[in-house]
Amino acid sequence: MTTAVATWGNSNAVRIPHALLKKAGLKKGDVVDLAINDKGRIEIIPEAKTHRVVQPKAGVTFQSLFSGFEGPCSPPETIWLDDDFVGAEREAWLE
């Protein structure tokens, strides 16, 4: 993909096509660092994203979430890990 350097106020700007942003895992509003690499090329470096840890309200347990559920089997007692992994992060760790 090619694009042109354009004027934006007192600065210059480069438009990045949506498909390229998506492929890079970026979206509008993301913070990036700009750097010149050893070959003199401009690099766009995404700022490290932090994961948020969500704590359930007092009294919410795995068993309370599924109370009354009559499924084919009971949930394992070791479903909650002690290291605060949740969601996709937990699933990736258990693979």
SEDOTI-534454 format. One record per residue (C-alpha): residue number from 1; x, y negated, z negated. Coordinates in nm, 3 decimals, m for minus. Each point is the difference from the previous one (the first is absolute). Layout:
REM residues N
<NUM,<X,Y,Z>>
...
END
This chain:
REM residues 95
<1,<0.000,0.000,0.000>>
<2,<0.119,m0.348,0.072>>
<3,<m0.108,m0.332,m0.144>>
<4,<0.124,m0.360,0.008>>
<5,<0.129,m0.233,m0.268>>
<6,<m0.256,m0.281,m0.043>>
<7,<m0.024,m0.322,m0.199>>
<8,<m0.202,0.008,m0.321>>
<9,<0.002,m0.336,m0.177>>
<10,<0.364,m0.094,m0.063>>
<11,<0.109,0.364,0.031>>
<12,<0.011,0.270,0.262>>
<13,<m0.203,0.320,m0.010>>
<14,<m0.023,0.339,0.164>>
<15,<m0.336,0.176,0.032>>
<16,<0.011,0.366,m0.085>>
<17,<m0.263,0.210,0.178>>
<18,<m0.246,0.182,m0.227>>
<19,<0.100,0.344,0.133>>
<20,<0.364,m0.065,m0.092>>
<21,<m0.093,m0.122,m0.350>>
<22,<m0.217,0.307,m0.053>>
<23,<0.281,0.231,0.111>>
<24,<0.233,m0.175,m0.247>>
<25,<m0.256,0.037,m0.280>>
<26,<m0.048,m0.376,m0.035>>
<27,<m0.309,m0.218,m0.008>>
<28,<m0.091,m0.368,m0.022>>
<29,<0.114,m0.146,m0.332>>
<30,<0.281,0.251,m0.065>>
<31,<0.323,m0.159,m0.124>>
<32,<0.313,0.077,0.204>>
<33,<0.367,m0.096,m0.014>>
<34,<0.183,m0.107,0.314>>
<35,<0.364,0.091,0.049>>
<36,<0.262,0.003,0.272>>
<37,<0.162,0.344,0.033>>
<38,<0.364,0.065,0.094>>
<39,<m0.093,0.000,0.371>>
<40,<m0.152,m0.349,m0.026>>
<41,<m0.358,0.124,0.024>>
<42,<m0.287,m0.124,m0.215>>
<43,<m0.144,0.262,m0.235>>
<44,<m0.339,m0.024,m0.167>>
<45,<0.018,0.180,m0.334>>
<46,<m0.326,0.062,m0.192>>
<47,<0.009,m0.097,m0.366>>
<48,<m0.012,0.308,m0.221>>
<49,<m0.357,0.080,m0.094>>
<50,<m0.079,0.099,m0.355>>
<51,<m0.250,0.261,m0.100>>
<52,<m0.262,m0.090,m0.250>>
<53,<m0.081,0.229,m0.287>>
<54,<m0.367,0.025,m0.078>>
<55,<m0.096,0.099,m0.351>>
<56,<m0.345,0.153,m0.050>>
<57,<m0.237,m0.152,m0.255>>
<58,<0.009,0.149,m0.348>>
<59,<m0.171,0.338,m0.013>>
<60,<0.021,0.073,0.375>>
<61,<0.151,0.344,0.053>>
<62,<0.004,0.246,0.286>>
<63,<m0.262,0.205,m0.180>>
<64,<m0.226,m0.304,m0.057>>
<65,<0.014,m0.089,0.369>>
<66,<m0.127,0.344,0.096>>
<67,<m0.234,0.072,m0.289>>
<68,<m0.308,0.177,0.130>>
<69,<0.176,0.114,0.317>>
<70,<m0.076,0.363,0.073>>
<71,<0.273,0.081,0.251>>
<72,<0.149,0.335,0.095>>
<73,<0.280,m0.032,m0.257>>
<74,<0.109,m0.205,m0.298>>
<75,<0.267,m0.268,0.041>>
<76,<0.342,0.108,m0.122>>
<77,<0.097,m0.128,m0.342>>
<78,<0.333,m0.131,0.135>>
<79,<m0.154,m0.234,0.261>>
<80,<0.123,m0.315,m0.176>>
<81,<0.374,m0.048,0.011>>
<82,<0.180,m0.186,m0.277>>
<83,<0.186,m0.234,0.238>>
<84,<m0.283,m0.235,0.111>>
<85,<m0.007,0.123,0.362>>
<86,<m0.341,m0.057,0.157>>
<87,<m0.161,0.026,0.344>>
<88,<0.218,0.051,0.306>>
<89,<0.316,m0.039,m0.208>>
<90,<m0.109,0.293,m0.219>>
<91,<m0.101,0.211,0.301>>
<92,<0.339,m0.058,0.168>>
<93,<0.184,0.097,m0.318>>
<94,<m0.196,0.325,m0.037>>
<95,<0.068,0.118,0.359>>
END
